[in-house]
Amino acid sequence: MSDKSSNPNRSRLGSALRKGLATERGEVDARLNANSKVSEEGTSSSASANEALHYGGRGNTSSVKLRQQIRLADCVSNPFNPREFYNPEAIDALAVKLKRDGQYEAIKVTKNHRFPGKYVIIDGEYRSRAKKSLGDEFIDGEIFPELSDADLYLVANRINKDRTAQTVFDDAIAWTRLLENKVFPDQDALAATLDLSKAQVSKTLSLTELPSHLLRSMAENEEGVGLATAYNIKLIYKRKGEELAEQILERVLAGELTVKQLQEMNRRAEGGEPLRRTKAHYRTRVQFAGEEGIELGELKGFQDGRTELKLKNLTEQQQHLLAPRLEALVREVLAQNAAQASGSV
């Protein structure tokens, strides 16, 4: 999705940073390796070794760490979690699986100075959210030694890459948080640590200039929106605002615009040519406004079958009233369509 090649012209400072941070990563590996996961009763030693390797160690399982039950109320999310966007449908599906089959793999937690008396999740955020959705009080976990702020990100980042890596949009938010909290002194240090080019890190960080709902839409459709596409949409947003950026994204997701076409649009805009507004591809569009014309949102139906309802400035009472009614209406419509398809209506 993005170019991860190193910059051959890194400065001597960058080289020194890489060496220092590589040493730090080695220390993290050593600490985790010394407390590597031991499987449940009956699991083979080779499986334990694989688990240790999964965390970057050398397969040393001499120090046994048994899983134990931990109160979910005592667990907190990683403040430097590499993943920002979690799919609600995936959480629901995992909850069903956990309820049916039980918890096969323990989550991994650690201590951190920011949360005295709590456990910080370094692996298992999806599982913890699924367990909470079931109303469970406990979750199986394994406790690792205390990690620094930088370690919290680096370890979780490597775990994700061995499974389902976070999106570039997760990276944008996570990296911004790391820099804001001075976990890494600057973009150069961050790029050196992750072995990425400075240009890639800079472009990724710039995506946080986009509204959060656009970032979420891109993260949920990552296969159709890579870094180059997102960066060009960000440039359009900066030049022409949110409405046009939304229209462009809709056309990208519908397969009507390529990244080369977006680059051409921005090239022309740089040369002083006006960006032509694109026609929105709605089947239906209903806008909602409150008293004194205050904008509340809109309902949009697209040609590719998507329907989006976005509302804002609602009171808590309005939200509570709307949710069950909307759910009931959607289920009713879907049931009617299913009945018609089966020939019973």
HUPEDA-V444602 format. One record per pair of residues at least 12 apart in sequence whose C-alpha atoms are under 8 Angstrom apart, sorted by the first residue. I is the first residue (numbers start at 1). J is the second residue. D is the distance in Angstrom with one decimal. If there is no record, write none. Layout:
i->(I/I)
j->(J/J)
d->(D/D)
This chain:
i->(1/1/2/2/2/2/3/4/4/4/4/5/5/5/6/6/6/7/7/7/14/14/14/15/17/17/17/18/18/18/21/22/25/25/28/28/29/29/29/30/31/32/32/32/32/32/33/33/33/33/33/33/33/33/34/34/34/34/35/35/35/35/35/35/36/36/36/36/36/36/36/36/37/37/37/37/37/37/37/38/38/38/38/38/38/39/39/40/40/48/49/54/54/55/55/55/65/65/66/67/67/67/67/67/68/68/68/69/69/69/69/70/70/70/70/71/71/71/72/72/72/72/72/72/73/74/74/74/75/75/75/75/75/76/76/76/76/77/77/77/77/78/78/78/78/80/80/80/80/80/80/81/81/81/81/81/81/82/82/82/82/82/82/82/82/83/83/83/83/83/84/84/84/84/85/85/85/86/87/91/91/91/91/92/92/94/94/94/95/95/95/95/95/98/98/99/103/105/106/106/106/106/106/107/107/107/107/107/107/107/107/107/107/107/108/108/108/108/108/108/108/108/109/109/109/109/109/109/109/110/110/110/110/110/110/111/111/111/111/112/112/112/112/122/122/122/123/123/149/150/150/167/167/168/168/168/168/169/169/169/169/169/169/170/171/171/172/172/172/172/172/173/173/175/176/176/187/187/203/203/204/204/206/207/207/207/209/210/210/211/214/218/221/224/224/225/225/228/229/229/229/232/232/232/232/233/233/233/233/235/236/240/244/244/247/247/247/248/250/251/254/281/281/282/282/282/282/283/283/283/283/284/284/284/284/285/285/285/285/286/286/286/287/295/296/296/296/296/297/297/297/297/298/298)
j->(226/227/200/226/227/228/200/195/196/197/200/195/196/197/195/196/197/196/197/198/188/189/192/192/189/192/193/189/192/193/193/193/151/154/151/155/55/56/57/57/145/52/55/57/144/145/52/55/56/57/58/59/60/61/60/61/62/63/61/63/64/65/144/145/48/51/52/60/61/63/64/65/51/52/61/64/65/66/142/51/61/64/65/66/67/66/67/66/67/61/61/159/162/155/158/159/142/143/142/106/140/141/142/143/140/141/142/138/139/140/141/138/139/140/141/137/138/139/128/132/136/137/138/139/137/117/118/119/109/118/119/120/121/118/119/120/121/120/121/122/125/120/121/122/152/149/152/153/174/177/178/122/152/153/156/157/174/153/156/157/166/170/171/174/175/166/167/170/171/174/169/170/173/174/170/216/219/126/220/126/127/129/130/130/133/126/127/130/127/130/131/133/134/130/131/134/140/140/124/139/140/141/142/121/122/123/124/125/127/128/139/140/141/142/121/122/123/124/141/142/143/144/121/122/123/141/142/143/144/122/143/144/145/146/147/144/145/146/147/146/147/148/149/152/155/156/156/159/183/183/184/219/222/204/219/226/227/204/207/215/216/218/219/219/204/205/204/205/206/207/208/205/208/205/205/208/201/202/227/231/227/231/231/230/231/234/234/234/237/242/246/230/253/252/253/252/253/259/258/259/262/259/262/263/266/245/248/249/262/266/266/275/277/278/278/279/280/278/281/281/304/302/303/300/301/302/303/300/301/302/303/299/300/301/302/298/299/300/301/298/299/300/299/312/311/312/313/314/309/310/311/312/310/311)
d->(5.4/6.7/7.9/7.0/6.1/7.5/7.3/7.7/5.4/6.6/7.5/7.9/6.3/6.4/6.3/5.5/5.2/7.7/5.4/7.6/7.0/7.0/6.3/7.7/6.4/6.7/7.6/7.8/5.3/5.9/6.1/7.3/7.7/7.7/6.8/7.8/7.1/5.6/5.3/6.6/7.2/7.9/7.0/7.0/7.0/7.5/6.2/7.5/7.7/4.9/6.9/7.2/6.2/7.4/7.1/7.4/7.5/6.1/7.6/5.7/6.9/6.3/6.5/7.7/7.9/7.3/5.2/7.3/5.9/6.9/7.2/6.7/6.3/6.3/7.4/7.1/5.6/7.3/7.5/8.0/7.1/5.8/5.5/6.0/7.9/7.3/7.9/7.4/7.4/6.8/6.4/7.1/7.4/7.3/7.5/6.7/7.0/7.8/6.7/6.6/6.3/5.4/4.9/8.0/5.4/5.5/6.4/6.0/5.5/4.5/6.0/5.4/5.4/6.1/6.2/5.9/4.5/6.4/7.3/7.4/7.8/5.8/5.3/6.2/7.4/7.7/5.1/6.1/8.0/5.8/4.7/5.9/6.7/6.8/6.1/5.1/6.3/5.8/5.5/8.0/6.9/5.5/5.4/6.2/7.0/7.2/6.3/5.3/6.3/7.1/6.8/7.7/7.4/6.0/6.8/7.8/6.6/6.3/6.7/5.7/6.7/6.3/6.2/5.4/8.0/5.4/7.6/5.0/7.2/7.1/7.9/4.9/7.0/7.1/6.4/6.9/7.0/7.7/7.6/6.2/7.7/6.8/5.3/6.5/7.8/7.9/7.2/6.1/7.8/4.6/6.3/7.1/6.6/7.9/7.7/7.8/7.3/7.8/7.7/7.7/5.0/4.6/6.4/7.3/7.9/5.6/4.7/8.0/7.4/7.9/7.8/6.5/4.6/6.3/6.0/5.6/5.0/6.5/5.7/5.0/6.2/7.1/4.4/5.4/7.0/6.8/6.1/5.0/6.1/7.0/5.5/4.9/5.8/5.4/6.7/7.6/6.7/4.5/6.5/5.7/6.0/6.7/7.6/6.6/7.3/5.5/6.4/7.3/6.4/5.8/7.6/6.4/7.0/6.7/7.8/7.5/6.6/7.5/7.3/6.4/7.8/7.5/5.9/7.6/7.1/7.8/5.2/4.7/7.4/6.2/6.2/7.3/6.5/6.9/6.4/8.0/7.1/7.3/7.9/6.6/7.0/7.7/7.7/7.2/6.5/6.5/7.3/6.2/7.3/7.9/7.3/7.6/7.6/7.4/6.2/7.7/7.6/6.8/7.9/5.2/7.3/7.7/6.1/6.4/7.2/6.0/7.2/7.2/7.5/7.2/7.0/7.8/6.7/7.5/6.9/7.7/5.9/7.3/7.9/7.7/6.8/6.3/6.6/6.6/5.6/4.6/6.2/7.6/5.2/5.2/5.8/7.8/5.6/4.9/7.1/7.0/5.6/4.5/6.4/5.4/5.0/6.5/6.4/8.0/5.4/5.1/6.1/7.5/7.6/5.3/4.3/6.0/5.6/6.5)
